[in-house]
Structures are given as C-alpha cells and as structure tokens.
C-alpha cells in the first residue's frame, strides 16, 4: 500500500516538533521505521500532493498543511495567481510596494516565524531551479511561497535545469539558496538574509516588489560565488552581443534593468559571473524597464508595467567581455584605475581588483557612455 498524503499529514505534528528551532537534515541521520519500508509510491502522487516534495521541505522546516505545488506548470500557476491575464496569457500584477525593513539581525527568529506561517497556509508553491547559467558556476535555488504569482516570477527569472524537485550542485547536497516568500501575510514588509556554511537563506514578509526580490537573491548569490570558487568573479550589469560578436557588458550607475537596443542582442541581465572560461549569466531571465521589443507572451509577468520574461536566443557562456561600459552622463574611454573606482561603488574592493586583473589578462577595455 502506498503512503498517501493523508498518512503524511498524520505525521505532520510529529515532524513539526522535530524540525522546530532550526534547519534540520532529518532524514540523513534518522533511519525510517521498518513498518514503512517500501511504502512510497511516486506513481500515485498527484498535482499538489507530491509526497517526495513534502518530505524534502523538512530541510526548510516547512511542513505543508494541505496543497503543495512543486515546479507547477505555467497553466497551473496562471490559474492560481491573483492578477489579470491578458489575451497573450501574460500575467499583470501590482508591484508598487515600499522598500522592506532589513531584519537580518533577528534572522533565526524571523525564519522560524515564516516557516510556521508557510506550514499553516492552504497552498504553497515551490520552484526549484538554479542561479548561474554555466555548469561550472551553477548553484541550486529553492523558492517557497504562498503566492502563485511569485512562483511564476521565479519560473521566468531563474535558470531552468532538468531536475524535477531537487538540485544537486557541486558544493552542497541540495540547493545553495533558500528563499521564503510570505507575500500574503499582513505585516510591514521586511527582508532577512543569512549566509552560513555555504548556504544562504533569504526571507520576505509582506508584499515586496520583484526588483527587491531579485536584488536580494543576487546579493547573497554574489557572496556565495566568491566563497565557493575564488576564480569566479561576480559582476553586475547587462551583457550584449553586437553584430561583430563582440561582448559588451553595460553597468548602470543605479538599477540594472535592461532596455532594448538596436543592433545589440541582450544576452544576460542584472548579474553575471566572470569565469576563467568566459562570462556566464546569473539569471535565466530579465526584469525589463517597460516591455521588451519582442513583447510578452504566455506565462510572462508584467509587474507595474515592467516585464519579467526568460531570455531567448541567449548563451549560457560567452567569450570574455570585449568592453565594459559604465552608463553615465559622459562618454569616452577610461583607464583601469578609473574603472576600478567606479566598480568599488557597486561591489567589494576585492571583486573590483579581480575584475581589473582579468580584464588586463583578456584585453578587455573600459569606457563610459550615455547609452550602450
């Protein structure tokens, strides 16, 4: 007889007491009773009632109360999202929310409160994907939310990998980044981040803009990149390929929303990882300023008039940048020292120094420009 979801619910309160008080790898150290040997039958799982997914959430201290959807289809997420679906099946949602309070100083307490909340809602949505488009720099990310629209955002933004509900990356026996989003909870918006032993936790409470979510995820991923492999350098900006196959990395002074550019093809948005092999994208999608020239379609998200959609015809890894351009109110070539001074306003001194060294190694030049 298969162990059905009802049986899992019967164990829920016992599991809740076991996982409370911190992130616990329960089943790596606890042998299951002989009575349930061979009891799991994945074939009998149904949408929203995936026993394997429910068990895996114990690592996040989340014990689903009822329906738990993992990597749900675009259609399933659209059906369960609040917002307006247009004729092209893109989802339009509100996004004008205040900046959240940073409550990282109380992270453990916040994490426990939000996992408790997510364990008590009727529906939760899980998106398992990756950050880093190149296999050598890939890290797993799991997003758990009470809002289908936020899971749809993750489906558009994060790198899709051919793994159903568990990411195995080279540094962790699971995913490197856990994001908890309690968007429907009634509270003053807040965010809390923590990095410990090569794993990052990002927790949001209250309504939060997609830009804030993306930037917080990028912030912890940037730190993990430097911890995992000193040869990999996180670098902000949007990468373009011109008609001559030159790689241009454009770094805005504030914000990182890409815009459509004639004669340039957008390859990566917001954040990148400069590897020894070339330039990789951090994200699989882009959060545009307005709508992309190609428009939006089925399953894309338009938040406050700004589109979020996967990048099309882009490469997981491209050559080393030909030029790094800082978007500003002046235009012209700049030297390495001036470029470093600009970089240190955006990233750590150590990362800026590594970028200058790698640029020298590969003949990358620097410039300023009013636009790309």
C-alpha positions in Angstrom: 0.0 0.0 0.0 1.4 3.4 -0.9 2.0 6.0 1.7 -0.6 8.7 0.6 -0.7 12.3 1.5 -3.2 11.6 4.3 -0.5 9.5 6.0 2.0 12.3 5.6 -0.5 14.7 7.3 -0.8 12.3 10.2 2.9 12.6 10.8 2.9 16.4 10.4 2.7 17.4 14.0 5.5 15.0 14.9 7.7 16.4 12.2 6.9 20.0 13.2 8.3 19.3 16.7 11.4 17.6 15.2 12.3 20.4 12.8 11.4 23.4 15.0 14.3 25.5 16.2 16.5 25.4 13.1 17.2 24.0 9.7 17.5 20.2 10.2 18.7 17.4 7.9 16.3 15.0 9.5 16.4 12.0 7.1 20.1 12.0 6.6 20.6 10.8 10.2 17.3 9.1 11.1 16.6 5.6 9.8 12.9 5.2 8.8 10.9 2.5 10.7 10.7 -0.9 9.1 6.9 -0.5 9.0 7.1 2.0 6.1 9.9 0.3 4.1 8.9 0.4 0.5 5.8 2.4 1.3 6.4 5.3 -1.0 4.9 5.2 -4.5 5.7 8.2 -6.6 3.4 6.9 -9.3 0.4 7.7 -7.1 1.4 11.3 -6.5 -0.9 13.9 -7.9 -0.7 17.6 -8.6 -0.4 19.4 -5.2 0.1 16.1 -3.4 3.7 15.1 -4.1 4.9 13.1 -1.1 8.6 13.3 -2.1 8.3 17.1 -2.3 6.6 17.3 1.0 9.4 15.3 2.7 12.1 17.4 1.0 10.6 20.6 2.6 11.5 19.3 6.0 15.0 20.7 5.2 13.5 24.1 5.1 11.5 23.5 8.4 8.3 23.7 6.3 5.6 21.0 6.9 2.9 21.6 4.3 -0.6 21.7 5.7 -2.5 20.8 2.5 -1.7 21.5 -1.1 2.0 21.9 -2.1 2.8 22.5 -5.7 6.4 21.9 -7.0 7.6 23.4 -10.3 3.9 23.7 -11.3 3.2 24.2 -15.0 2.7 27.7 -16.4 -1.0 27.0 -16.8 -1.3 25.8 -13.2 0.4 28.9 -11.9 -1.7 31.3 -14.1 -4.9 29.6 -12.8 -3.9 30.1 -9.2 -2.4 33.6 -9.5 -4.1 36.8 -8.4 -3.9 39.4 -11.1 -5.1 39.9 -14.7 -4.2 37.5 -17.5 -4.2 39.3 -20.9 -5.0 37.9 -24.3 -1.5 36.7 -24.8 -1.6 34.8 -21.4 0.8 37.1 -19.7 0.1 37.9 -16.0 -0.2 41.5 -14.9 0.2 42.2 -11.2 0.8 45.2 -8.9 4.3 46.0 -7.9 4.3 49.4 -6.3 5.3 48.4 -2.8 7.5 50.2 -0.2 11.1 49.1 0.5 11.1 46.4 3.1 12.8 46.7 6.5 16.0 44.8 6.9 15.5 42.4 9.9 18.6 40.3 9.3 19.7 40.9 12.9 16.7 38.8 14.0 17.1 36.2 11.2 16.7 33.0 13.1 13.5 34.2 14.8 12.1 35.6 11.6 12.9 32.3 9.8 11.0 30.3 12.4 8.0 32.6 12.2 7.8 32.4 8.4 8.3 28.6 8.2 5.5 28.3 10.8 3.3 30.6 8.7 4.0 28.7 5.4 3.2 25.4 7.3 -0.3 26.7 8.1 -1.5 28.1 4.7 -3.7 26.0 2.4 -1.4 26.3 -0.6 2.3 26.7 -1.0 4.3 26.9 -4.3 7.8 25.6 -4.7 10.2 26.5 -7.5 13.4 24.5 -7.8 15.9 25.9 -10.3 19.4 27.3 -10.4 21.5 30.5 -10.4 24.4 30.6 -12.8 23.9 29.6 -16.4 27.3 27.7 -16.8 27.6 24.3 -15.2 30.9 25.3 -13.6 29.3 28.0 -11.6 25.7 26.7 -11.2 24.1 26.8 -7.7 20.7 25.5 -6.8 17.9 27.8 -5.6 14.6 26.8 -3.9 11.9 29.4 -3.6 8.9 28.6 -1.4 5.9 31.0 -1.5 2.3 31.4 -0.5 1.7 33.2 -3.8 1.5 31.5 -7.3 2.4 34.8 -9.0 5.8 34.8 -7.2 6.5 31.2 -8.2 5.7 32.3 -11.8 8.2 35.1 -11.4 10.8 32.6 -10.4 9.9 30.4 -13.3 10.7 33.4 -15.6 13.8 34.6 -13.8 15.8 31.6 -12.6 17.8 29.2 -14.7 15.8 26.1 -15.6 17.5 22.8 -15.0 16.4 19.3 -16.0 15.8 18.2 -12.4 12.2 17.9 -11.1 12.4 18.9 -7.4 15.9 18.7 -6.1 19.1 20.5 -7.2 22.5 18.9 -6.7 25.3 21.4 -7.2 29.0 20.9 -6.7 29.2 22.4 -3.2 26.0 21.3 -1.4 24.0 18.1 -1.2 20.9 20.1 -2.1 20.4 23.8 -3.0 22.6 26.6 -2.0 19.9 29.3 -1.7 16.6 29.0 0.1 14.1 31.9 -0.5 10.9 32.0 1.6 8.2 34.4 0.4 5.3 35.1 2.7 3.7 37.7 0.4 0.2 37.4 1.6 1.0 37.8 5.3 -0.4 41.0 6.8 2.6 42.9 8.1 5.0 45.7 7.4 7.2 44.4 4.6 10.6 43.1 5.7 13.6 41.1 4.4 16.1 39.0 6.3 19.2 37.3 4.9 21.8 34.9 6.3 24.7 33.0 4.9 26.1 30.1 6.9 28.4 27.2 5.8 27.9 27.9 2.1 24.2 28.1 2.2 22.1 31.3 2.0 18.6 32.0 3.4 16.5 34.9 2.2 13.2 35.5 3.9 10.5 38.0 2.8 7.3 39.0 4.7 4.6 41.2 3.3 4.1 42.5 -0.2 7.5 43.0 -1.9 8.5 44.3 -5.3 10.1 41.9 -7.8 13.1 44.2 -8.1 13.7 43.9 -4.3 13.4 40.1 -4.5 15.8 39.8 -7.5 18.3 42.2 -5.9 18.3 40.4 -2.6 18.8 37.0 -4.3 21.6 38.5 -6.4 23.2 39.9 -3.3 23.5 36.5 -1.5 24.5 34.7 -4.7 27.3 37.2 -5.2 28.7 36.3 -1.8 28.3 32.6 -2.4 30.2 32.8 -5.7 33.2 34.3 -4.0 33.1 31.7 -1.2 32.8 28.7 -3.5 35.5 29.5 -6.0 38.0 32.3 -5.9 38.5 32.1 -9.7 34.8 33.1 -10.3 34.1 36.9 -10.1 30.5 38.3 -9.6 29.9 41.4 -11.7 26.7 43.4 -12.2 25.3 44.7 -15.4 23.7 43.6 -18.7 25.6 41.9 -21.4 25.0 42.4 -25.1 26.4 40.9 -28.3 26.8 43.2 -31.3 26.8 42.4 -35.0 30.5 41.6 -34.8 30.0 39.1 -32.0 31.8 41.4 -29.5 30.6 41.0 -25.9 29.7 44.3 -24.3 29.0 44.5 -20.6 27.0 47.6 -19.7 26.9 48.6 -16.0 24.3 51.2 -15.0 25.1 53.6 -12.1 21.8 52.8 -10.5 19.5 49.9 -11.2 20.2 47.2 -13.7 17.0 47.0 -15.9 18.0 46.2 -19.5 16.4 48.1 -22.3 16.0 47.1 -26.0 18.9 48.3 -28.1 19.0 48.4 -31.9 21.9 46.4 -33.3 22.6 44.7 -29.9 21.2 41.4 -28.7 20.6 41.1 -24.9 22.4 38.0 -23.7 22.3 38.4 -19.9 20.7 40.7 -17.4 21.4 42.2 -13.9 24.2 40.0 -12.7 27.0 37.8 -14.2 29.7 35.5 -13.2 33.1 36.1 -14.9 34.7 32.6 -15.0 38.0 31.6 -16.3 36.2 30.1 -19.3 34.2 33.2 -20.1 31.1 35.2 -19.0 28.1 33.4 -17.6 24.6 34.7 -16.7 23.5 34.7 -13.1 19.8 34.6 -14.1 17.9 32.8 -16.8 15.5 35.8 -17.4 15.4 39.6 -17.3 13.4 42.2 -15.5 12.9 44.9 -18.1 12.3 48.6 -17.9 9.0 48.6 -19.6 8.3 45.8 -22.2 11.0 44.1 -24.3 10.9 44.8 -28.1 9.7 41.3 -28.7 6.7 41.9 -26.4 5.4 39.4 -23.7 3.6 36.1 -24.0 2.3 33.1 -22.2 3.4 32.9 -18.6 5.5 36.1 -18.6 4.9 38.5 -15.7 4.2 42.2 -16.1 4.7 43.9 -12.7 3.7 47.5 -12.5 4.2 47.9 -16.3 7.7 46.2 -16.3 8.0 42.8 -17.9 9.8 39.7 -16.5 10.5 37.0 -19.1 13.1 34.4 -19.9 16.0 35.4 -22.2 15.6 34.0 -25.6 18.5 33.1 -28.0 21.0 33.8 -25.3 24.1 31.7 -24.4 24.9 30.0 -21.1 28.5 31.0 -21.6 30.0 33.6 -23.9 33.5 34.8 -24.5 35.3 37.3 -22.2 33.9 40.8 -22.5 35.4 42.9 -25.2 34.5 46.1 -23.4 33.0 47.1 -20.1 30.9 50.2 -20.4 29.7 52.3 -17.4 26.4 54.1 -18.2 26.7 57.7 -17.1 26.2 61.3 -18.3 29.6 61.3 -20.1 31.1 59.3 -23.0 34.7 58.2 -23.6 37.4 55.7 -22.9 38.7 55.4 -19.3 41.7 53.7 -17.7 41.7 50.8 -15.3 42.1 53.0 -12.2 39.0 55.0 -13.1 37.1 51.8 -13.9 38.1 50.3 -10.5 36.9 53.4 -8.7 33.5 53.1 -10.4 33.4 49.3 -9.6 34.0 49.8 -5.9 30.8 51.8 -5.6 28.9 48.7 -6.6 30.9 45.7 -5.4 33.6 44.8 -3.0 37.2 46.1 -3.4 38.4 42.5 -3.7 36.0 41.7 -6.6 36.8 45.0 -8.3 40.5 44.2 -8.2 39.9 40.8 -9.7 37.9 42.3 -12.5 40.7 44.7 -13.4 43.2 41.8 -13.3 41.0 39.6 -15.6 40.3 42.5 -17.9 44.1 43.0 -18.3 44.6 39.3 -19.0 42.0 39.2 -21.8 42.4 42.7 -23.3 39.1 44.0 -22.1 38.8 47.8 -22.3 36.7 50.3 -20.3 34.6 53.2 -21.3 31.7 55.4 -20.2 28.6 56.1 -22.3 25.3 57.8 -22.1 23.7 54.6 -23.5 25.1 51.2 -24.7 
